[in-house]
Amino acid sequence: MNTTASPKAPLPVPTTDHLEERSRRARIEPMSVLPLGDGLYEIESASDNTYLVDLEAGRCTCPDHVFRDARCKHVRRVAIEITEGRTPPPGEIAVPCHDCGEPVFVDEDAPEPIYCEAHAIAPGDTVRDRETGDRLTVVDVSDLRADAVTIREADCTVADYGTNENYDSDVPVVGAVYPHANVKRNGVVPRSLKVYTFPRTRLEKAPARRNEPPETPLRSR
């Protein structure tokens, strides 16, 4: 799983707080913080040196901590960035959103693909089929992978279906309906509408359009 480092830059300094010297330097000096998982963080300092911080143990490989046993500026910088939402806390990791690339904080063992809040989908959302450009309404987002769900009519898995060959096989399956319909978020679907299944990466969230014309009648993928 990819990780994302915070930009190497100084942080804003509160004007009303009196900061101890190491805390002040933790803010004003340009550093980058890269979460490695298991509570470990790699710090590139203003002098381009690289140190390893174990936040939960309060340890750092820099001379200030090793030789003075001080709570150094690097440990403080990690704590500040976590508190201010720039760096994920222990147990989480920063991963780019599949659709926009913005970093998202998720559990270290979270399955990919990862989506930010703006691009995550849920029952009732409008999505666009990347393959055809069609708009659909989501009725279910499964925990099952595309290579583990069978399309009975085609006698193959969702991943093996012909038009899905260019999309990931190890991602969740999404059920959606044609034409675009007002489907309740509890997943209730009118019996007249057939639910089609797609690999999650084949669909992208689409904004709802007002007064849009009816979609083309039901079709196969």
Contacts in CASP RR format, 6 or more apart in sequence:
PFRMAT RR
TARGET T0000
AUTHOR 0000-0000-0000
METHOD contacts of the structure
MODEL  1
MNTTASPKAPLPVPTTDHLEERSRRARIEPMSVLPLGDGLYEIESASDNT
YLVDLEAGRCTCPDHVFRDARCKHVRRVAIEITEGRTPPPGEIAVPCHDC
GEPVFVDEDAPEPIYCEAHAIAPGDTVRDRETGDRLTVVDVSDLRADAVT
IREADCTVADYGTNENYDSDVPVVGAVYPHANVKRNGVVPRSLKVYTFPR
TRLEKAPARRNEPPETPLRSR
1 93 0 8 1.000
1 95 0 8 1.000
1 108 0 8 1.000
1 110 0 8 1.000
1 112 0 8 1.000
2 95 0 8 1.000
2 96 0 8 1.000
3 34 0 8 1.000
3 35 0 8 1.000
3 36 0 8 1.000
3 37 0 8 1.000
3 93 0 8 1.000
3 94 0 8 1.000
3 95 0 8 1.000
4 34 0 8 1.000
4 94 0 8 1.000
4 95 0 8 1.000
4 96 0 8 1.000
4 103 0 8 1.000
5 32 0 8 1.000
5 33 0 8 1.000
5 34 0 8 1.000
5 42 0 8 1.000
5 44 0 8 1.000
6 32 0 8 1.000
6 33 0 8 1.000
6 34 0 8 1.000
6 81 0 8 1.000
6 86 0 8 1.000
6 87 0 8 1.000
7 32 0 8 1.000
8 30 0 8 1.000
8 31 0 8 1.000
8 32 0 8 1.000
8 44 0 8 1.000
9 30 0 8 1.000
9 32 0 8 1.000
10 27 0 8 1.000
10 28 0 8 1.000
10 29 0 8 1.000
10 30 0 8 1.000
11 26 0 8 1.000
11 27 0 8 1.000
11 28 0 8 1.000
11 77 0 8 1.000
11 80 0 8 1.000
11 81 0 8 1.000
11 84 0 8 1.000
12 27 0 8 1.000
13 19 0 8 1.000
13 24 0 8 1.000
13 27 0 8 1.000
13 28 0 8 1.000
19 27 0 8 1.000
22 64 0 8 1.000
22 70 0 8 1.000
22 71 0 8 1.000
22 72 0 8 1.000
22 73 0 8 1.000
22 76 0 8 1.000
23 73 0 8 1.000
23 76 0 8 1.000
25 73 0 8 1.000
26 73 0 8 1.000
26 74 0 8 1.000
26 76 0 8 1.000
26 77 0 8 1.000
26 80 0 8 1.000
27 77 0 8 1.000
27 80 0 8 1.000
29 45 0 8 1.000
29 46 0 8 1.000
29 73 0 8 1.000
30 46 0 8 1.000
31 43 0 8 1.000
31 44 0 8 1.000
31 45 0 8 1.000
31 46 0 8 1.000
31 74 0 8 1.000
31 77 0 8 1.000
32 43 0 8 1.000
32 44 0 8 1.000
33 41 0 8 1.000
33 42 0 8 1.000
33 43 0 8 1.000
33 77 0 8 1.000
33 78 0 8 1.000
33 81 0 8 1.000
33 86 0 8 1.000
33 87 0 8 1.000
34 41 0 8 1.000
34 42 0 8 1.000
34 43 0 8 1.000
34 44 0 8 1.000
35 41 0 8 1.000
35 87 0 8 1.000
35 88 0 8 1.000
35 92 0 8 1.000
35 93 0 8 1.000
35 94 0 8 1.000
36 42 0 8 1.000
37 90 0 8 1.000
37 91 0 8 1.000
37 93 0 8 1.000
37 108 0 8 1.000
38 90 0 8 1.000
38 91 0 8 1.000
38 108 0 8 1.000
39 54 0 8 1.000
39 55 0 8 1.000
39 56 0 8 1.000
39 90 0 8 1.000
39 91 0 8 1.000
40 52 0 8 1.000
40 53 0 8 1.000
40 54 0 8 1.000
40 55 0 8 1.000
41 52 0 8 1.000
41 53 0 8 1.000
41 55 0 8 1.000
41 78 0 8 1.000
41 87 0 8 1.000
42 50 0 8 1.000
42 51 0 8 1.000
42 52 0 8 1.000
42 53 0 8 1.000
43 50 0 8 1.000
43 51 0 8 1.000
43 52 0 8 1.000
43 53 0 8 1.000
43 60 0 8 1.000
43 74 0 8 1.000
43 77 0 8 1.000
43 78 0 8 1.000
44 50 0 8 1.000
45 51 0 8 1.000
45 62 0 8 1.000
45 74 0 8 1.000
49 62 0 8 1.000
51 60 0 8 1.000
51 61 0 8 1.000
51 62 0 8 1.000
51 74 0 8 1.000
52 60 0 8 1.000
52 61 0 8 1.000
53 59 0 8 1.000
53 60 0 8 1.000
53 61 0 8 1.000
53 74 0 8 1.000
53 75 0 8 1.000
53 78 0 8 1.000
54 60 0 8 1.000
55 75 0 8 1.000
55 78 0 8 1.000
55 79 0 8 1.000
55 82 0 8 1.000
55 90 0 8 1.000
56 90 0 8 1.000
58 71 0 8 1.000
58 75 0 8 1.000
59 65 0 8 1.000
59 75 0 8 1.000
60 66 0 8 1.000
60 72 0 8 1.000
60 74 0 8 1.000
60 75 0 8 1.000
62 72 0 8 1.000
62 74 0 8 1.000
64 70 0 8 1.000
64 72 0 8 1.000
64 73 0 8 1.000
65 71 0 8 1.000
65 72 0 8 1.000
65 74 0 8 1.000
65 75 0 8 1.000
78 87 0 8 1.000
81 87 0 8 1.000
82 88 0 8 1.000
82 89 0 8 1.000
85 105 0 8 1.000
87 94 0 8 1.000
88 94 0 8 1.000
88 105 0 8 1.000
88 106 0 8 1.000
89 105 0 8 1.000
91 107 0 8 1.000
91 108 0 8 1.000
92 105 0 8 1.000
92 106 0 8 1.000
92 107 0 8 1.000
92 108 0 8 1.000
93 105 0 8 1.000
93 106 0 8 1.000
93 107 0 8 1.000
93 108 0 8 1.000
94 103 0 8 1.000
94 104 0 8 1.000
94 105 0 8 1.000
95 103 0 8 1.000
95 104 0 8 1.000
95 106 0 8 1.000
95 110 0 8 1.000
95 112 0 8 1.000
95 114 0 8 1.000
96 102 0 8 1.000
96 103 0 8 1.000
96 104 0 8 1.000
96 114 0 8 1.000
97 103 0 8 1.000
97 104 0 8 1.000
97 114 0 8 1.000
97 115 0 8 1.000
97 116 0 8 1.000
97 119 0 8 1.000
98 112 0 8 1.000
98 113 0 8 1.000
98 114 0 8 1.000
98 115 0 8 1.000
98 119 0 8 1.000
98 201 0 8 1.000
99 115 0 8 1.000
99 116 0 8 1.000
99 119 0 8 1.000
99 204 0 8 1.000
99 205 0 8 1.000
100 116 0 8 1.000
100 118 0 8 1.000
100 119 0 8 1.000
101 116 0 8 1.000
102 116 0 8 1.000
104 114 0 8 1.000
104 115 0 8 1.000
104 116 0 8 1.000
106 114 0 8 1.000
111 170 0 8 1.000
111 172 0 8 1.000
112 171 0 8 1.000
113 168 0 8 1.000
113 171 0 8 1.000
113 200 0 8 1.000
113 201 0 8 1.000
115 121 0 8 1.000
118 205 0 8 1.000
119 204 0 8 1.000
119 205 0 8 1.000
120 205 0 8 1.000
121 127 0 8 1.000
121 138 0 8 1.000
121 141 0 8 1.000
121 174 0 8 1.000
121 203 0 8 1.000
121 205 0 8 1.000
122 138 0 8 1.000
122 141 0 8 1.000
122 185 0 8 1.000
123 138 0 8 1.000
123 139 0 8 1.000
123 140 0 8 1.000
123 141 0 8 1.000
123 183 0 8 1.000
123 184 0 8 1.000
123 185 0 8 1.000
123 186 0 8 1.000
123 187 0 8 1.000
124 137 0 8 1.000
124 138 0 8 1.000
124 139 0 8 1.000
124 183 0 8 1.000
124 184 0 8 1.000
124 185 0 8 1.000
124 187 0 8 1.000
125 137 0 8 1.000
125 138 0 8 1.000
125 205 0 8 1.000
126 135 0 8 1.000
126 136 0 8 1.000
126 137 0 8 1.000
126 138 0 8 1.000
126 180 0 8 1.000
126 205 0 8 1.000
126 206 0 8 1.000
126 207 0 8 1.000
126 208 0 8 1.000
127 135 0 8 1.000
127 136 0 8 1.000
127 137 0 8 1.000
127 138 0 8 1.000
127 174 0 8 1.000
127 176 0 8 1.000
127 203 0 8 1.000
127 204 0 8 1.000
127 205 0 8 1.000
127 206 0 8 1.000
128 134 0 8 1.000
128 135 0 8 1.000
128 136 0 8 1.000
128 203 0 8 1.000
128 204 0 8 1.000
128 205 0 8 1.000
128 206 0 8 1.000
129 135 0 8 1.000
129 136 0 8 1.000
129 198 0 8 1.000
129 202 0 8 1.000
129 203 0 8 1.000
129 221 0 8 1.000
130 167 0 8 1.000
130 202 0 8 1.000
130 203 0 8 1.000
130 204 0 8 1.000
131 163 0 8 1.000
131 166 0 8 1.000
131 202 0 8 1.000
131 221 0 8 1.000
132 221 0 8 1.000
134 178 0 8 1.000
134 215 0 8 1.000
134 216 0 8 1.000
135 180 0 8 1.000
135 206 0 8 1.000
135 215 0 8 1.000
136 176 0 8 1.000
136 177 0 8 1.000
136 178 0 8 1.000
136 180 0 8 1.000
136 196 0 8 1.000
136 203 0 8 1.000
137 176 0 8 1.000
137 177 0 8 1.000
137 180 0 8 1.000
137 181 0 8 1.000
137 182 0 8 1.000
137 183 0 8 1.000
138 174 0 8 1.000
138 175 0 8 1.000
138 176 0 8 1.000
138 183 0 8 1.000
138 203 0 8 1.000
139 175 0 8 1.000
139 176 0 8 1.000
139 177 0 8 1.000
139 183 0 8 1.000
139 187 0 8 1.000
139 189 0 8 1.000
139 195 0 8 1.000
140 174 0 8 1.000
140 175 0 8 1.000
140 187 0 8 1.000
140 195 0 8 1.000
141 172 0 8 1.000
141 174 0 8 1.000
141 175 0 8 1.000
141 200 0 8 1.000
142 149 0 8 1.000
142 172 0 8 1.000
142 173 0 8 1.000
142 174 0 8 1.000
142 175 0 8 1.000
143 172 0 8 1.000
144 172 0 8 1.000
144 173 0 8 1.000
145 159 0 8 1.000
145 169 0 8 1.000
145 170 0 8 1.000
145 171 0 8 1.000
145 172 0 8 1.000
145 173 0 8 1.000
146 157 0 8 1.000
146 158 0 8 1.000
146 159 0 8 1.000
146 164 0 8 1.000
146 167 0 8 1.000
146 168 0 8 1.000
146 169 0 8 1.000
146 170 0 8 1.000
146 171 0 8 1.000
146 172 0 8 1.000
146 173 0 8 1.000
146 199 0 8 1.000
146 200 0 8 1.000
147 157 0 8 1.000
147 158 0 8 1.000
147 159 0 8 1.000
147 160 0 8 1.000
147 169 0 8 1.000
147 170 0 8 1.000
148 157 0 8 1.000
149 157 0 8 1.000
149 158 0 8 1.000
149 173 0 8 1.000
149 197 0 8 1.000
150 156 0 8 1.000
150 157 0 8 1.000
150 158 0 8 1.000
151 157 0 8 1.000
151 158 0 8 1.000
151 161 0 8 1.000
151 197 0 8 1.000
154 161 0 8 1.000
157 169 0 8 1.000
158 164 0 8 1.000
158 173 0 8 1.000
158 197 0 8 1.000
158 198 0 8 1.000
158 199 0 8 1.000
159 167 0 8 1.000
159 168 0 8 1.000
159 169 0 8 1.000
159 199 0 8 1.000
161 221 0 8 1.000
163 221 0 8 1.000
164 198 0 8 1.000
164 199 0 8 1.000
164 202 0 8 1.000
164 221 0 8 1.000
167 198 0 8 1.000
167 199 0 8 1.000
167 201 0 8 1.000
167 202 0 8 1.000
168 199 0 8 1.000
168 200 0 8 1.000
168 201 0 8 1.000
169 199 0 8 1.000
171 199 0 8 1.000
171 200 0 8 1.000
171 201 0 8 1.000
172 200 0 8 1.000
173 197 0 8 1.000
173 198 0 8 1.000
173 199 0 8 1.000
173 200 0 8 1.000
174 197 0 8 1.000
174 198 0 8 1.000
174 199 0 8 1.000
174 200 0 8 1.000
174 203 0 8 1.000
175 195 0 8 1.000
175 196 0 8 1.000
175 197 0 8 1.000
175 198 0 8 1.000
176 195 0 8 1.000
176 196 0 8 1.000
176 198 0 8 1.000
176 203 0 8 1.000
177 183 0 8 1.000
177 189 0 8 1.000
177 193 0 8 1.000
177 194 0 8 1.000
177 195 0 8 1.000
177 196 0 8 1.000
178 193 0 8 1.000
178 194 0 8 1.000
178 196 0 8 1.000
178 215 0 8 1.000
178 216 0 8 1.000
178 217 0 8 1.000
178 218 0 8 1.000
178 219 0 8 1.000
179 214 0 8 1.000
179 215 0 8 1.000
179 216 0 8 1.000
179 217 0 8 1.000
179 218 0 8 1.000
180 212 0 8 1.000
180 215 0 8 1.000
181 190 0 8 1.000
181 193 0 8 1.000
183 189 0 8 1.000
189 195 0 8 1.000
193 218 0 8 1.000
194 218 0 8 1.000
196 221 0 8 1.000
198 221 0 8 1.000
END
